[in-house]
Amino acid sequence: MLLIPSHVLFFSTLIFGMMMAISSSSWFTVWMGLELNLLSFIPLISSETNQFSSEASLKYFLTQALASAMILLASSAMTTGVVFSQYLLSLALLIKMGAAPFHMWFPMVAEGLGWLQFIILSTLQKVAPMTLLSYTIEEAYWFVLVAAITSAMVGALGGINQLMLRKLMAYSSIGHTAWMLTTLLISESLWFIYFSVYCVVSVTITMFFYYKQAYHLTHLISSSSQNTNQSVIMFMSLLSLGGLPPFTGFIPKWITIQELISTGYIFLSFFLILGTLINLYYYLRLTLSTFMMNSPMLKWQFLQENEASKVNIVVVMLNIVGLLASPLIFLVN
């Protein structure tokens, strides 16, 4: 996707719009940066080979345009000292990042995207709204708290009966959004740690699905090139994404839970842990189904798999960093 010259241009303006929104000193300039980011992402969604891309781009545009209009209204109301302006601004940012209960558009848009576009939607497109929300975290404290609890439950329950991998990953992203909103209540540095690890782990499993061209659970089960090594790689990646110890994804959740308990957010940590347990349930269902329905592989397919061995090694190393780092963190604490 990014090797096409037009896509390189739009991806560059997307990054520029994100940086412009984060580093702006006025909300009007923030709105301009978010609009540039929005208009740059729409062409990246559109694809002639994907018949659902037009519908996904329209849904994304209408939702983001509504949120941008709310930001413009809130920024104008701030100059007149209107009380509800901060709440309206926080509401618009929660819509932009796809946090529950304003999440309805996120799974529908994700279903019409390719895996590379989904990576951008679930990672880069969350940076600007979350960073801007941290600027108004004191005024929007209860908004963020309610959104974190709701996102944890929606992200957990929404993915239980999903067979479409993109929708499953979308609800997983909503569940991780709950953890990111929680880290914003504690410190921005903790949010950066969690978001960075989430991006690494999420990209590994998403690139695995992209390499397999798998969009449905049956694609993984009936894939002719599926073998035991790749099943183990997917198993490790999904458990790391779910935060099971001692994989890489567990480290930021471990730190977050410690901070929540030390600061008295025991009630919030209960919902986050409960949502994570439900997430692990449907991750295990996905991986166990692939193991049990594993198909035999011919000799020419084995040679094809050897060509991807380097990619598999990178994925494994990224997800087992937690195996090495966990004892060190335990000793430090």
Protein Blocks (a to p, Z undefined) as FASTA:
>chain_A
ZZpmklmmmmmmmmmmmmmmmmpcbfklmmmmmmmmmmmmmmmmpcfklmklmmmmmmmm
mmmmmmmmmmmmmmmmmmnopaklmmmmmmmmmmmnopafklmmmmmmmmmpcfklmmmm
mmmmmmmmmmmmmmmmmmmmmmmmmmmmmmmmmmmmmmmmpcbfklmmmmmmmmmmmmmm
mmmmmomklmmmmmmmmmmmmmmmmmmmmmnopabfklmmmpmkbcfklmmmmmmmmmmm
nopafbfklmmmmmmmmmmmmnopamlmmmmmmmmmmmmmmmmmmmmmmmmmpccddfkl
mmmmmmmmmmmmmmmmmmmmmmmmmmmmmmmZZ
